[in-house]
Amino acid sequence: MRRRRDVTMPLFQQTQLQEAFVALRRDLIHEDGPRISTMRNYRFAIVQYAPSDEFRVRSEVQKLTSDLTANGWVVLSISLQKLLLDRARAQGDEWMSRVIQMERRMSESGAERGLNYLKSKLAPLIEGPTGIAADCSKIIRDFAQADPGRVDRTLALIGRAGALYPFFRSSALLRHLDGSTDNVPVVLLYPGERIGLTGLSFMGVLNADNDYRPRIYA
């Protein structure tokens, strides 16, 4: 006689990426408040995924956002790609045109030369506490200060980090955000490779950075 399938078992096995988002959702909506970190007053976490899973991550983000919103949460979606482009455009059309033309000329002598030139022009715009981290902080703090009663039910979801490669390390972003988010839970979507328990290699290319304090969902 064929055994009945346990009704508590899922029909389809979840992928590792799906399991990471399930765990994140569970810790966010904990009955005692968000529990995405074991450290008090440090509400940062990372969802690590393979860069090739970018579109799958976006699908999971849409599901999580819809679920949280339906349960009275606010999700602040912050695109690092948009912030990077906004900072570049703020330099003016003449600056943009000059940088593009110079990068093309230098790339004719080798792609690495062109890339290094771009790094030299973009890095000063986005690095440090006054760079892209400041833009993220402003978005988060503006909302928190406008509606402080919803901080515990607000999620700042920072994505499109791949756009910063190879100009900026996301570990630096989190360091500069620490203490500048009014205690709003912040989750960084991290395209890269996990090395050991706390190490992460941005895009799976850069040397592993072991200076990650946040919990890593992977």
C-alpha positions in Angstrom: 0.0 0.0 0.0 1.4 3.4 -1.0 2.1 5.7 1.9 0.3 9.1 1.9 2.5 12.1 1.5 2.9 14.1 4.7 0.6 17.2 4.2 3.1 19.3 6.0 5.8 18.7 3.4 6.0 21.3 0.6 5.1 20.1 -2.8 8.2 21.6 -4.3 11.5 21.9 -2.4 12.5 25.4 -1.7 15.8 26.7 -3.2 18.5 28.1 -1.0 17.6 31.6 -2.1 13.9 31.1 -1.2 14.9 29.7 2.2 17.0 32.8 2.8 14.0 35.1 2.2 11.7 32.9 4.3 14.1 33.2 7.2 14.4 37.0 6.7 10.7 37.4 6.7 10.3 35.3 9.8 12.9 37.4 11.7 11.5 40.7 10.5 7.9 40.0 11.7 9.0 38.5 15.0 6.4 39.1 17.7 9.0 41.0 19.8 10.1 43.2 16.9 12.6 42.7 14.1 15.3 40.1 15.0 17.6 40.3 12.0 20.6 40.9 14.2 21.9 39.4 17.5 23.3 42.8 18.5 21.1 45.3 20.2 20.5 48.6 18.3 22.3 47.1 15.2 19.5 46.4 12.7 21.5 45.4 9.7 21.5 42.2 7.7 22.7 40.9 4.3 21.0 38.6 1.8 23.9 37.1 -0.1 23.3 35.6 -3.5 25.1 34.5 -6.7 25.3 37.4 -9.2 23.7 35.1 -11.7 20.6 35.0 -9.5 19.9 38.7 -9.9 16.5 38.3 -11.5 15.5 35.5 -9.1 16.3 37.9 -6.2 14.1 40.6 -7.7 11.3 38.1 -7.9 11.8 37.2 -4.2 12.0 40.9 -3.3 8.6 41.5 -4.9 7.1 38.7 -3.0 8.5 39.9 0.3 7.5 43.5 -0.3 3.9 42.5 -1.2 3.7 40.3 1.9 5.1 42.9 4.3 2.9 45.7 2.8 -0.2 43.5 3.1 0.7 43.2 6.8 1.0 46.9 7.5 4.7 47.3 6.8 6.4 50.0 4.7 9.3 48.9 2.4 11.8 51.6 1.3 13.4 50.2 -1.8 16.7 51.9 -2.4 18.5 51.4 -5.7 22.3 51.9 -5.5 22.3 52.0 -9.3 20.0 55.0 -9.3 22.0 56.8 -6.6 25.2 56.3 -8.6 23.7 57.7 -11.8 22.1 60.6 -9.9 25.5 61.5 -8.5 27.2 61.3 -11.9 24.4 63.4 -13.5 24.7 66.0 -10.8 28.2 66.8 -12.1 26.6 68.2 -15.3 26.4 67.3 -18.9 29.8 68.7 -19.7 31.5 66.6 -17.0 29.7 63.5 -18.2 30.6 64.0 -21.8 34.2 64.7 -20.9 34.5 61.6 -18.8 32.9 59.4 -21.4 35.1 60.6 -24.2 38.3 60.2 -22.1 37.3 56.7 -21.0 36.8 55.7 -24.6 40.2 57.1 -25.7 42.0 55.4 -22.8 40.2 52.1 -23.4 41.7 52.1 -26.9 45.1 51.5 -25.2 43.6 48.8 -23.0 40.3 48.1 -21.2 42.1 48.2 -17.8 43.3 51.8 -18.4 39.8 52.9 -19.2 38.4 51.2 -16.2 41.0 52.7 -13.9 40.2 56.2 -15.3 36.5 55.7 -14.5 37.4 54.5 -11.0 39.4 57.7 -10.4 36.5 59.9 -11.5 33.6 58.0 -9.8 35.2 56.9 -6.5 35.4 60.4 -5.1 31.7 60.9 -5.8 30.5 57.8 -4.0 33.0 56.7 -1.3 33.2 57.8 2.3 30.5 59.0 4.8 29.4 61.8 2.4 29.1 59.5 -0.6 26.3 57.1 -1.5 26.0 56.1 2.2 24.8 59.6 2.9 22.2 59.3 0.2 20.9 56.1 1.7 20.9 57.5 5.2 18.9 60.6 4.1 16.2 58.5 2.4 15.9 56.3 5.5 16.1 59.1 8.1 13.6 61.4 6.2 11.0 58.7 6.4 11.7 57.7 10.0 11.6 61.3 11.2 8.3 61.9 9.3 6.7 58.8 10.8 8.6 57.7 13.9 5.8 55.4 15.1 6.4 53.1 12.1 10.1 52.5 12.5 9.6 49.0 13.9 7.5 48.1 10.9 9.7 49.7 8.2 12.3 47.9 6.1 15.0 49.7 4.1 15.9 47.3 1.3 19.1 48.3 -0.5 19.6 46.6 -3.8 21.3 46.9 -7.2 24.6 46.8 -5.5 26.2 45.2 -8.6 26.1 48.6 -10.2 28.8 49.8 -7.8 31.3 47.1 -8.9 34.2 47.7 -9.1 34.0 51.3 -7.9 32.9 50.7 -4.3 32.9 48.0 -1.7 29.5 47.4 -0.1 31.2 46.6 3.3 32.2 50.3 3.4 28.6 51.3 2.7 27.3 49.4 5.8 30.1 50.8 8.0 29.1 54.4 7.0 25.4 53.7 7.5 26.0 52.4 11.1 24.4 54.9 13.5 22.8 56.9 10.6 19.5 55.1 10.0 17.4 56.0 13.1 17.2 52.3 14.0 15.2 51.3 10.9 15.9 47.7 9.9 18.2 47.7 6.9 18.9 44.8 4.6 21.5 44.9 1.8 21.1 42.6 -1.2 24.6 41.4 -1.8 25.7 39.8 -5.1 28.8 37.8 -4.4 30.2 34.7 -2.8 30.3 33.7 0.8 33.7 32.8 2.2 33.5 31.0 5.6 31.1 32.2 8.2 31.5 36.0 7.9 33.6 36.6 4.7 32.0 37.9 1.5 33.6 38.4 -1.9 31.8 41.2 -3.8 30.6 39.8 -7.2 32.7 36.7 -6.4 35.7 38.5 -7.8 37.1 40.9 -5.2 39.2 39.5 -2.3 37.0 38.4 0.5 36.1 41.0 3.1 35.8 39.6 6.6 34.7 42.8 8.2 31.0 42.1 8.1 29.1 42.5 11.3 25.5 42.0 10.1 23.8 38.6 10.0 24.2 37.0 6.6 21.1 35.2 5.0 22.3 32.9 2.3 
